[in-house]
Amino acid sequence: MLETVYAACLGLELNRAGIAFGRQVATPVTCKGIPIGLGFRADVVGEDAVIVEVKAVRRMRRRS
């Protein structure tokens, strides 16, 4: 998938910039402080503070 390639390229750029990050980071999910028992894997987590979900589309359309 293109998203996997884009996430790998993002990882290279984050490395070059000296930014700590993880890929496919398991993240617990809670609702109002209560664990809901579902897992979530973030594509990229930077500096343990920013979650990035990488998405790819074939074409961008303008909104009218």
C-alpha positions as a Markdown table, in Angstrom:
| # | Residue | x | y | z |
|---|---|---|---|---|
| 1 | Met | 0.0 | 0.0 | 0.0 |
| 2 | Leu | 1.1 | 3.5 | -0.6 |
| 3 | Glu | 0.5 | 4.5 | 3.0 |
| 4 | Thr | 3.2 | 2.0 | 4.1 |
| 5 | Val | 5.7 | 3.6 | 1.7 |
| 6 | Tyr | 4.8 | 7.1 | 2.8 |
| 7 | Ala | 5.1 | 6.2 | 6.4 |
| 8 | Ala | 8.6 | 4.7 | 5.7 |
| 9 | Cys | 9.6 | 8.0 | 3.9 |
| 10 | Leu | 8.3 | 10.1 | 6.8 |
| 11 | Gly | 10.4 | 7.9 | 9.1 |
| 12 | Leu | 13.5 | 8.7 | 7.1 |
| 13 | Glu | 12.8 | 12.4 | 7.2 |
| 14 | Leu | 12.1 | 12.4 | 11.0 |
| 15 | Asn | 15.4 | 10.5 | 11.5 |
| 16 | Arg | 17.3 | 13.1 | 9.4 |
| 17 | Ala | 15.7 | 15.9 | 11.5 |
| 18 | Gly | 16.7 | 14.1 | 14.8 |
| 19 | Ile | 13.1 | 13.7 | 15.9 |
| 20 | Ala | 12.3 | 10.6 | 18.0 |
| 21 | Phe | 9.4 | 8.6 | 16.6 |
| 22 | Gly | 7.8 | 5.1 | 16.6 |
| 23 | Arg | 5.9 | 3.3 | 13.8 |
| 24 | Gln | 2.8 | 1.2 | 14.3 |
| 25 | Val | 2.6 | 2.2 | 18.0 |
| 26 | Ala | 0.0 | 0.3 | 20.0 |
| 27 | Thr | -2.1 | 2.9 | 21.8 |
| 28 | Pro | -4.8 | 2.2 | 24.4 |
| 29 | Val | -8.2 | 3.7 | 23.8 |
| 30 | Thr | -10.3 | 5.2 | 26.6 |
| 31 | Cys | -13.6 | 7.1 | 26.8 |
| 32 | Lys | -14.0 | 9.6 | 29.6 |
| 33 | Gly | -11.2 | 7.8 | 31.4 |
| 34 | Ile | -12.6 | 4.3 | 31.0 |
| 35 | Pro | -10.7 | 1.8 | 28.9 |
| 36 | Ile | -12.9 | 0.5 | 26.2 |
| 37 | Gly | -10.8 | -2.6 | 25.4 |
| 38 | Leu | -10.1 | -1.8 | 21.8 |
| 39 | Gly | -6.6 | -1.4 | 20.5 |
| 40 | Phe | -5.4 | 1.3 | 18.1 |
| 41 | Arg | -2.1 | 1.3 | 16.2 |
| 42 | Ala | -0.9 | 4.7 | 15.3 |
| 43 | Asp | 1.0 | 4.9 | 12.0 |
| 44 | Val | 3.6 | 7.2 | 13.4 |
| 45 | Val | 4.0 | 8.8 | 16.9 |
| 46 | Gly | 6.5 | 11.6 | 17.1 |
| 47 | Glu | 8.3 | 12.6 | 20.3 |
| 48 | Asp | 5.6 | 10.7 | 22.3 |
| 49 | Ala | 3.3 | 13.6 | 21.7 |
| 50 | Val | 2.0 | 13.7 | 18.1 |
| 51 | Ile | 0.0 | 11.0 | 16.3 |
| 52 | Val | 0.2 | 10.9 | 12.5 |
| 53 | Glu | -2.1 | 8.7 | 10.5 |
| 54 | Val | -0.8 | 8.4 | 7.0 |
| 55 | Lys | -3.5 | 8.3 | 4.2 |
| 56 | Ala | -3.2 | 8.1 | 0.5 |
| 57 | Val | -5.7 | 8.8 | -2.2 |
| 58 | Arg | -5.5 | 8.4 | -6.0 |
| 59 | Arg | -6.8 | 11.9 | -6.7 |
| 60 | Met | -7.7 | 15.0 | -4.8 |
| 61 | Arg | -10.9 | 16.7 | -5.7 |
| 62 | Arg | -11.7 | 20.4 | -5.2 |
| 63 | Arg | -14.8 | 21.1 | -3.2 |
| 64 | Ser | -17.3 | 23.3 | -4.9 |
